[in-house]
Amino acid sequence: MFNPPTLEDLQETRRANEKLVLKALESKPEWVETELAKTTGLALSHLRAALASLLDQGRVRRLPGTGTRAVYGLADPGLADVPATPLTEGAKKVRDYLEGRADSALYMSEQLRMTREDVMTALSLLNAHGMITCTFVGSLVIFRLKETQAIGQEQSPAPTSKKKQVA
């Protein structure tokens, strides 16, 4: 009898695949997707799932390739590896600023009247809490808040007006 994998099994497999991809990317600065699949032994679908997750985490970036070849390398958004301590006022200020928008650290520092170092410290803390993602546009790093969705919460139906029944 076939037992489908549980969500935990799938997440564990994805994490293991991510580790394989990161290990390979550390050995060489640029990898063509098909070469990376051969080196890691992953099927393209599993490799792409791992790469998508790592891209979303800001740990990997897609590099300009030639033609239709996808080229990947390790990403460094410049964030410090800090513990997930309570949010500072600066981190709250940056979080509030990023509501509904994406921006670079330099532009955020100008808009929020904070030093770039303070913005990067705040972004590092938000990253430690898993609250932000980053995207590379050329050499520019764009930060945004992760979208959160309430899981398992049902919307209550809109109230309906009850009409009196006339006999």
N, C-alpha and C positions, 0 to 999 in steps of 0.2 A: 504494500500500500504506500502510495506517495504522500509524504508529509511536506507541504510547502514550507519554505524557510520563514522563520519569524522575522520581525522587524529588527530585533537584536542581532540575529544572524547576518542580515543584510548590512547593517551598520558595521559590524565587526569585519566583514569581508571588505567593505569600502575602505575602512581604516587601514587594513592590511595592504590593500592595493595602493593606497596613498603613500604608505611607507616605502613600498617597492619603487614607486615613481620618484619620490624624493631622493632615495638612495641613488638611483640612476642619474637624476639631474645634478646631483652633487659631484658626480664623476666627470662631467663634461658640461661646458657652459650652454650649448645649444643642442637640441635634439629634434629631429624630424619625427613626427608622430609615428610613422610606420616603423622606424628604427627603434623607437622607444618601446613599442609593442613587442618587437622581437627580443629586445634585451631583457625586458621584464617578464616575458612569457605570458603577458595578459592579452586577452582578446581585445580587439579595438573597442568594442562596446564597454568593456570593463575599464579599459584605459581612459576612454573619454569620460566616463562617469567619475573616475578618480581625478582627472584633470579639471573637470568642471567644478568639483568640490574644492580643489586646491586653488583654482582661479578665484572662486568666491571668497575663500579665506585670505586671498592676497599673498599666498605663498609661492605661486607660480604665475608666470606671465606668458602670454602668447607673443612671440616675436615676429617681426616682418619676415615673411618667407618669399620664396619665388614660386610663381604660379599658384597652384592649388595645394602646395605642401604646407601643412601646419607645423610650425616650429615653436618649441617651448623651451623655457629656461627658468631658473629660480628667480623669484621676485624679491626685491628688497624695498619695501615702502618706507624704510627709515624709522620704523617704530621700535621702541625699546621693549625688551621682554620684561614686563613688570608683573607682580602678583595682582590679583583681582581684589584690591582693597576697596573700601567704600569710595564712591565718586567724590572728587574734590569739587569745589565751586567752579574751577576752570573747566573740568570735564563736563559738568552740568551745563555750563554756558555753551560749550562746543556742541554737546548733544542737542540742546534746544535749537541752536543755529542750524544744525543739519536736518531738522524736521522738515521733510518734504523737499529737500534739495541735496545736491552733491557739490563738493567744492574742493579746491586744493588747500593745503595747509597755509601757503603764502597768502592767498586771497582771504582765507578765514582770519588770519592774523590782522590783516588790514581792516576787515569789516568789524571784528570784535575788539579791536584796539588792544590786542595781546601780542606778546613777542612770539616769533615763530617757534622758539624753543618751548614756550608755555603751551602753545597749540599742539605741538608734537607730543609733549608730556601728557596732555589731556587725551589725545587720540590713542596713545599707547595704553592708557588706563581703560578707555572705552573698548579697545581691542581685546584687552585682557578679560573683559566681561562678555566678549563675543557680540558686541553691539554694532560694530561697523564692518564694512567691507571696503575694498579699494579696487580701483580699475586703473590700468596704465594706459595713458594716451600719449604715445611716443615716450618721452622721458618725464612727462607730467603724471603725478599720482593724484587721482580724484577719490575722495573719501565720501561715503554715504552711510546712513544708518541702515541696518538690516531690516527688512520688512518682517514684522511679527504678525502672526495670525493666531487668533484665539481658536484653539482646537477643542472640539467637543462642546462648544457653547452654542446653543441654539438661539436663534433670534426669536423673541417673543412676538406672537402675531399682533398686528395693529389692533387696537381696541375697536370693536364694532358697536355701533349704536343699536340698542334693542328697541324695536318698535312694539308698542303696546298692541296686543291682539284685540281686535274689536269683534265682539260676539254678534 
